[in-house]
Amino acid sequence: MSGTEGARRRERQMRSPRSRRVNLAYNDAELTIVQEAAKRDGMAVSAWVARKALAVAKDQLVPVSADAREVLEELIRSRGELVRIGESVGSIGPVDPGTRPTTRLVEEAVRRVDRATVQLMRERASRW
């Protein structure tokens, strides 16, 4: 367990002991990423890789790049901000015919963000 002091060990009480081995190969950069992820979860590298690979194979975990996650988070944040802007515009008082285009623009922006969010979520869900 080199370099993973304090890493959790896989539970010893298993219904069926694991006797099959799989060999993996990484370049230096990939191995560093995997080691950091295992360390972050407090696990040995081999245990971490085994757990994650099995979770993906069982469709319990959908791998998502940090970029895709950030895009989805930004879409959700943007939608919230657009809704607040729309509520502010709507609460100004009596609707002035001049503000109707602004309200419509905000509503359309919310719909566009909603469509983009749903599309991104559907693309992720299809991988489940």
N, C-alpha and C positions, 0 to 999 in steps of 0.2 A: 504494500500500500504506500508506495513512495510518493512523497509530496502531498499526502492527504491526511495529515495528522488530524485526529478527531472526527474522521469521516464515519458516518453511520454504517453499520454492517447490515446486510440483508438479513431478514428474520431467519433464524435457523430452523424454526418449525415450519416445514413445508410438507404439503400432502405428497408431492412427488419431487424428490431431489433433482436438481438440474445436473445432468451429466453430459449434455451436448455442448460443444464449443463452437464458436464462430470467430474467425479471425478477421480483423478490420485493419485497414491501412489509411493513415492520414498523412498529409504533409505537415510541416512544422506549424504553419499558421492555423490549420484546421485543428490540430491536436491542442494547441493553446486555447482555442475557443472551447473545445470540449472539456478540457481540464478546468477552465474557469467556471463553466456551467456546473460541472460536478461539484466543485468546491463551494460554489454559491448555494447548492442544495445540500451541502454537508455529506456528500457521498463519494465513494471511490469511483474512479473513472469507469471501470468495467461495469460496476453495478448501475451507475447512472445511464450508460449507453444501453444496457440490457433493459432497464425499466422503460426508458423512452422509446426504444425500438418496439417493444411489446405493446406499449400503449398506442403507438401509431398503427401498428398492425391490427389491433383490436378496435380501431376507430374511436378510441377514448381520448385521443389527443390529435389535434390537427396542427401540423407545423405551420407557423406563420412567420414571415420575415418581420423584423422590427419595423421596416419601412411600411409594410401593409398595415400593421397594427397602428402605427402613427397616423397613417392616412385615415383609417376608420375613426380613431379618436378625434382627429381634427374635424372630420365631417360631423360627428356628433356634437362637438363643441360649437362649430359654426351654426348648426341648426338651432341650438339653444340660444345663441346670440341673436340670430335672425328672428326667432319667436319673440324675444324680449324687445327687439326694435319694433316689430310689428305691433306688439301690445302698447308700447310707448306712443307710437304714431296714432293708434286707435283710441288712446285715452286722452288725447290732447283736448278733446271737447267736440263740439258739433263738427260734423264732417264738412270741411270746406271743399268745394269741387276741385280745388287745386291740389288737395292732399290725396284724392282718390288714386291718381297715377302712382304716387309713392306707396300707398298701401298695396296696390296691385303688384308693384315691383317687388315689395318685400314678400308677399304671398307667393309669387312665382319663384323667388330665390329659395324660399323654404321648400317648395315642391321639387326644385332641381336638386337641392342638397338631399332631400328625402329619397329621390330616385337613385342618386349616386350611392347613398348609404345602403339602400336595399340591394342594389346591384352588387356592391362589394360583399355584402353579407351572403347573398345567394352564391356568389363565386366561391366563398369560403365554405359554405354549407355543402356544396356539391362535392367537396373533398372529404366530407364526413362519410 
